[in-house]
Amino acid sequence: MSDIQIGESFIGEGSEAAHINTVLGSRSGPAGTAWATALAAPRSGHVPFVAVLKPGVPAKPVTLFVNKAPIESPEHADLTWGAAQAGVAAGVMDAVAEGVVPESAADDLVLIAAVWVNPKAADADLVYANNREATRTALRAGAAGLPTVDEALAARHAPSNPFYTPSGDA
């Protein structure tokens, strides 16, 4: 494994879509330093926390859940800290079960998961499922070093995302 693996995934559509960014690395390296620093430096609307499968059972590698959207309502809080957190924790363990993250290294690694939960989301089961799949696929991408530079260069001619597609040539 390289010092740090960075992954990205966007799964789903509409308000329940999940966008995950991951940083996976050694506890004793720069990822460990970033993990501890982020946990110790919450700010208004963004309170990093350890993702758990259930109380007292954190995902392994230990995973710091960082919300990208500030909490806007009690319902948004429940979806972020409930369904999305459960999806992220389960997705991490799916990646370990598949061998994407080596089980033998899980205790020596840390993971930062930056997670988007749309304040307009309403379906907890869909938020859970999309975050589970997005976490697993972001970790896969990081492990495989995807996208390749060639893929990124080719995509520059037609950039798009769920929120914007250019109307003309760039």
C-alpha positions in Angstrom: 0.0 0.0 0.0 1.2 3.5 -0.8 1.6 6.0 2.1 -1.8 7.5 1.4 -4.7 6.3 -0.8 -7.2 8.9 -1.9 -10.6 7.8 -3.2 -13.7 9.5 -4.5 -17.2 8.1 -5.3 -20.6 9.5 -6.1 -23.5 7.1 -5.9 -27.2 7.7 -6.4 -29.4 10.5 -7.6 -31.3 13.4 -6.2 -31.3 14.4 -2.5 -30.3 11.0 -1.3 -27.1 10.7 -3.4 -23.9 10.1 -1.6 -20.6 11.8 -2.3 -17.6 10.4 -0.4 -13.9 11.4 -0.4 -11.6 9.1 1.4 -8.0 9.3 2.7 -6.5 6.0 4.0 -3.1 5.7 5.4 -0.9 4.6 8.3 -1.7 5.7 11.9 1.9 6.7 12.2 2.1 8.7 9.0 0.6 11.9 7.6 -2.9 10.3 7.4 -2.7 9.6 11.2 -1.6 13.2 11.9 -4.5 14.5 9.7 -6.9 12.2 11.4 -6.0 13.3 14.9 -5.9 16.9 14.0 -9.3 16.8 12.3 -10.8 15.0 15.3 -9.4 17.6 17.7 -10.5 20.6 15.6 -14.3 20.6 15.3 -15.9 23.8 14.0 -19.4 25.2 13.9 -21.6 22.8 11.8 -18.8 20.3 11.3 -18.0 17.9 14.1 -15.8 15.0 13.0 -16.6 11.7 14.9 -15.6 8.1 14.8 -17.9 6.0 12.6 -19.3 3.0 14.4 -21.2 -0.1 13.3 -23.0 0.1 16.7 -22.1 1.9 19.9 -18.7 0.6 21.1 -17.8 -1.1 17.8 -16.0 1.3 15.5 -15.3 0.4 11.9 -11.8 -0.9 11.3 -9.7 0.8 10.1 -10.9 3.4 12.6 -12.8 5.9 10.5 -13.3 9.6 11.0 -16.6 10.8 9.6 -16.3 14.4 8.5 -19.6 16.0 7.4 -19.3 18.2 4.3 -22.7 19.8 4.8 -23.4 21.7 8.0 -26.3 20.3 9.9 -29.4 22.2 9.1 -32.2 20.5 10.9 -33.0 17.7 13.4 -33.9 15.5 10.4 -30.6 16.3 8.6 -28.7 15.5 11.8 -30.5 12.1 12.1 -29.7 11.2 8.5 -26.0 12.3 8.9 -25.3 10.8 12.3 -27.6 7.8 11.7 -28.1 6.5 8.2 -25.0 8.0 6.6 -22.7 7.0 9.5 -24.0 3.5 9.4 -23.6 3.3 5.6 -20.0 4.6 5.9 -19.1 2.1 8.6 -20.6 -0.8 6.7 -19.0 0.3 3.5 -15.6 0.3 5.2 -16.2 -3.2 6.5 -17.3 -4.3 3.0 -14.0 -3.1 1.7 -12.1 -5.1 4.3 -14.2 -8.2 3.7 -13.5 -7.9 0.0 -9.7 -7.5 0.6 -9.7 -3.9 -0.8 -8.3 -2.9 2.6 -6.2 -5.7 3.9 -7.7 -7.2 7.1 -4.2 -7.7 8.5 -3.5 -4.0 8.2 -6.8 -2.7 9.5 -5.6 -1.9 13.0 -2.5 0.0 11.7 -4.5 2.2 9.3 -6.8 5.3 9.7 -9.5 6.4 7.4 -10.9 9.9 6.9 -14.3 9.9 5.1 -15.6 13.3 4.0 -19.3 12.7 3.5 -22.0 14.8 1.8 -25.5 14.4 3.1 -27.9 16.7 1.3 -30.0 18.8 3.8 -33.0 18.0 1.6 -32.6 14.2 1.9 -35.5 12.3 3.4 -35.2 8.6 2.8 -32.9 7.1 5.5 -32.7 3.7 3.8 -31.5 5.2 0.5 -29.0 7.5 2.3 -27.7 4.4 4.1 -27.4 2.3 0.9 -25.8 5.1 -1.2 -23.2 5.9 1.5 -22.4 2.3 2.0 -21.8 1.8 -1.7 -20.0 5.1 -2.1 -17.6 4.4 0.7 -16.8 0.9 -0.7 -16.2 2.2 -4.2 -14.1 5.2 -3.0 -11.9 2.8 -1.1 -11.6 0.6 -4.2 -10.7 3.7 -6.3 -8.0 4.7 -3.8 -6.5 1.2 -3.7 -6.4 1.0 -7.5 -5.1 4.6 -8.0 -8.2 5.6 -10.0 -8.8 7.5 -12.0 -5.6 7.2 -14.1 -4.0 10.4 -15.3 -5.1 9.5 -18.8 -8.7 9.1 -17.7 -8.6 12.5 -16.0 -7.0 14.2 -19.0 -9.6 12.7 -21.3 -12.4 13.9 -19.0 -11.2 17.5 -19.2 -12.9 17.9 -22.6 -16.4 17.2 -21.2 -16.5 17.9 -17.5 -19.8 17.3 -15.7 -21.2 16.4 -12.4 -24.7 16.1 -11.0 -24.9 19.8 -10.4 -23.4 21.2 -13.6 -22.7 20.3 -17.2 -21.2 23.0 -19.5 -23.5 24.1 -22.3 -20.7 24.7 -24.8 -17.2 23.7 -25.6 -14.5 24.7 -23.2 
